[in-house]
Amino acid sequence: MNTVDQGKGPAVLLIHAFPLNHAMWEPQFACLTPHFRVIAPDIRGFGPSQPASPWTMEEMADDLNVLLDRFGVTTCAVVGVSMGGYIALPFWSRYPQRVRQLVLANTRARADNETEKAARNEMIAAIQANGAAILPDRMLPRLLAPNAPPDVVTLVRKMIEGVDSAGATYAVMAMRDRMDFSTAVQRIQCPTMVVSGENDVIIRLEDSRALADSIPGARYVQVPDSGHLSNLENPAAFNRVLLEFLRP
Ligand code: MLT
């Protein structure tokens, strides 16, 4: 795994969204590294040197477990945005003793419904027919609010343009086939924060609120002026709530 490992202190594992890479955490590095050891991998098939191969959310959780062993990290706060949250949940389920705190941002616990699965199949077919070049125009209007800062649009476009067709296809398959965690999350015992984006069109506010309500004691925070990528679109607000949560 191609991984950023910066800072000293309790570990924080940052898991990126689809179809991005560790660079989506750029606005968090400076705020976290004075207090924490920040570990931000590119998951399989994403980032500069990641060979693509099919994977499931559970296998990705196992990859992260191996990564933490390799880095000598016993426990960490796990922060996942969107697909990162889909991976964070099986990671918590398989390795609860490793998870000190959990941040589930712009994500959901339930599996895809039939309509969503059909949309995933349509996207897989489109990537197979035309390559990953279709992704920026399809994804940008869904990932970012219409008023997202231009430098954020440029950064996200650049990450998406770097995506390889096989990596994107396998990730969409893994999202389509992911397990339902909507009942399991009721057993989460570590401190948890659910973050939503005020203008997120992929994860509706009601879904984020319902996720927070189903996790015992979870904190719920809505990031204003942001779409699906709340950590990038409003980093000041995101970083404030993240630090408040991680450093109670
Ligand atoms: C993501 O941002 O990781 C994905 O768009 C989530 C999804 O498609 O369900």
Boltz pocket constraint, residues with backbone or C-beta under 6 A from the ligand:
constraints:
  - pocket:
      binder: B
      contacts: [[A, 16], [A, 17], [A, 18], [A, 19], [A, 81], [A, 82], [A, 83], [A, 84], [A, 106], [A, 175], [A, 202], [A, 228]]
      max_distance: 6.0
